[in-house]
């Protein structure tokens, strides 16, 4: 049975820049051959739960100030409208047409570069309590038995106000939070993770919660978290990737 995954997608330049996280995602994709992907991205935040029923989701370049080469990237993975409509019924989600934002297509373009795996996007209802986000993941857990890969795409740490050069060293306050999360996930300490905002240096690492919340969905869809990858970009973007078996 497939695990659920939490992927730190970092900067959109991850799609083109040969960093350790870029290389790891290319290798990781070779380990999985799902029949579809269901992804919850930090970049589709909403008040209510939405699901994209698009058969041919467009590649959304939802960013600015990056090289033209990045805007030229297209990821033409098909949608899976039948699965999307099923999820709308089972999750009481609102069906809509939407493309793939960079939180979805950037990591998927590295994992499955042929763009042959169908992708269904679920929105991130960022105003839901943490427990409801975990419960959403629990409702998605059965998909893993159907060879469907559930991915939460965010960033383990995400303070863009403190961005440093790409290869800068990680400040201690970033490592303190990342280590705390790793320990709590390994112990399957859901009580602590449901109050993650009280973790060490949590607010410094997440001035807003939307890049951490997809981890809670991935956690709900699986069991204890195994850290598959750790690296840091721009000093403050911990590019950790977790599997929940």
Residue pairs with C-beta under 8 A, 6 or more apart in sequence:
1 144
1 145
2 32
2 34
2 144
2 147
2 148
2 149
2 150
3 144
3 222
3 243
3 244
3 245
4 137
4 140
4 141
4 144
4 149
4 150
4 151
4 152
4 218
4 219
4 221
4 222
4 243
4 244
5 149
5 150
5 151
5 152
5 218
5 241
5 242
5 243
5 244
6 151
6 152
6 153
6 154
6 156
6 214
6 215
6 218
6 219
6 225
6 240
6 241
6 242
6 244
7 25
7 107
7 151
7 152
7 153
7 154
7 241
8 21
8 154
8 155
8 156
8 237
8 238
8 239
8 240
8 241
9 41
9 42
9 102
9 103
9 106
9 107
9 153
9 154
9 155
10 21
10 155
10 233
10 234
10 237
10 239
11 17
11 233
11 234
11 237
12 63
12 66
12 70
12 102
12 106
13 66
13 67
13 70
14 21
14 22
14 25
14 106
14 107
14 110
14 233
14 239
15 22
15 70
15 73
15 102
15 105
15 106
15 109
15 110
16 67
16 69
16 70
16 73
17 166
19 166
19 231
19 233
19 239
20 229
20 231
20 239
21 229
21 231
21 233
21 239
21 241
22 110
24 228
24 229
24 231
24 241
25 107
25 110
25 111
25 241
26 110
26 111
26 113
28 111
28 228
28 229
28 241
29 110
29 111
29 112
29 113
32 111
32 149
34 117
34 147
34 148
34 149
35 117
35 118
35 146
35 147
35 148
36 80
36 83
36 117
36 118
36 119
36 120
36 147
36 148
36 149
37 108
37 112
37 117
37 118
37 119
37 120
37 148
37 149
37 150
37 151
38 83
38 87
38 119
38 120
38 121
38 122
38 140
38 143
38 148
38 149
38 150
38 151
39 103
39 104
39 108
39 119
39 120
39 121
39 122
39 150
39 151
39 152
39 153
40 121
40 122
40 123
40 124
40 136
40 151
40 152
40 153
40 214
40 217
40 218
41 101
41 103
41 104
41 121
41 124
41 153
41 154
41 214
42 103
42 124
42 153
42 154
42 155
42 158
42 210
42 211
42 213
42 214
43 62
43 101
43 102
43 103
43 104
44 50
44 98
44 101
44 103
44 104
44 121
44 122
44 123
44 124
45 123
45 124
45 125
45 126
45 210
46 123
46 124
46 125
46 126
47 125
47 127
48 93
48 94
48 123
48 125
49 91
49 92
49 93
49 94
49 122
49 123
49 125
49 136
50 93
50 94
50 95
50 96
50 98
50 122
50 123
51 84
51 87
51 88
51 91
51 93
51 94
51 95
51 96
51 120
51 121
51 122
51 123
52 79
52 84
52 95
52 96
52 97
52 98
52 99
52 120
52 121
52 122
53 79
53 81
53 84
53 85
53 88
53 95
53 96
53 97
54 79
54 81
54 84
54 97
54 98
54 99
55 78
55 79
55 81
56 76
56 78
56 79
57 77
57 78
57 79
57 98
57 99
57 100
57 119
57 121
58 99
58 100
59 73
59 74
59 75
59 76
59 99
59 100
59 105
60 99
60 100
60 101
60 102
60 105
61 70
61 71
61 73
61 102
62 101
62 102
63 70
63 102
73 105
73 109
75 100
75 105
75 108
75 109
75 115
76 115
77 100
77 105
77 108
77 112
77 115
77 116
77 117
77 118
77 119
78 118
78 119
79 118
79 119
79 120
80 118
80 119
80 120
83 118
83 120
83 148
84 95
84 120
85 95
87 93
87 120
87 122
88 94
88 95
90 139
91 122
91 136
91 139
93 122
93 123
98 121
100 108
100 119
100 121
101 121
103 153
103 154
104 119
104 121
104 153
107 151
107 153
108 115
108 117
108 119
109 115
117 149
124 210
124 213
124 214
124 217
125 132
125 133
125 136
126 209
126 210
126 213
128 136
130 193
130 194
130 195
130 196
130 213
130 216
131 194
133 213
133 216
133 217
133 220
134 190
134 194
134 216
134 217
134 219
134 220
135 220
136 217
136 220
137 150
137 152
137 216
137 217
137 218
137 219
137 220
137 221
137 222
138 220
138 221
139 220
140 150
140 217
140 220
140 221
141 150
141 220
141 221
141 222
143 150
143 221
144 150
144 221
144 222
150 217
150 218
150 221
150 222
151 218
152 213
152 214
152 215
152 216
152 217
152 218
153 214
154 210
154 211
154 212
154 213
154 214
154 215
155 211
155 212
155 237
155 238
155 239
156 177
156 178
156 181
156 212
156 215
156 238
156 239
156 240
157 174
157 177
157 178
157 205
157 206
157 236
157 237
157 238
158 205
158 206
158 211
158 212
158 236
158 237
159 204
159 205
159 206
159 207
159 236
160 236
161 207
162 171
162 204
162 235
162 236
163 234
163 235
163 236
163 237
164 234
164 235
164 236
165 234
165 235
166 233
166 234
168 234
168 235
169 232
169 235
170 232
170 235
170 236
170 238
171 235
171 236
173 201
173 204
173 205
174 201
174 205
174 232
174 235
174 236
174 238
176 200
176 201
177 199
177 200
177 201
177 202
177 204
177 205
177 238
178 230
178 238
178 240
180 199
180 200
181 193
181 196
181 199
181 215
181 240
182 225
182 227
182 240
183 189
184 192
184 193
184 196
184 199
185 193
185 219
185 224
185 225
185 227
185 242
186 224
186 225
186 226
186 227
187 224
188 223
188 224
188 225
190 219
192 199
193 216
193 219
194 216
196 202
196 212
196 216
197 203
197 206
197 209
205 236
206 212
215 242
218 242
218 244
219 225
219 244
221 244
222 243
222 244
222 245
223 244
223 245
224 244
224 245
225 242
225 243
225 244
226 242
226 243
226 244
226 245
227 240
227 241
227 242
228 241
228 242
228 243
229 239
229 240
229 241
230 238
230 239
230 240
231 238
231 239
232 238
232 239
233 239
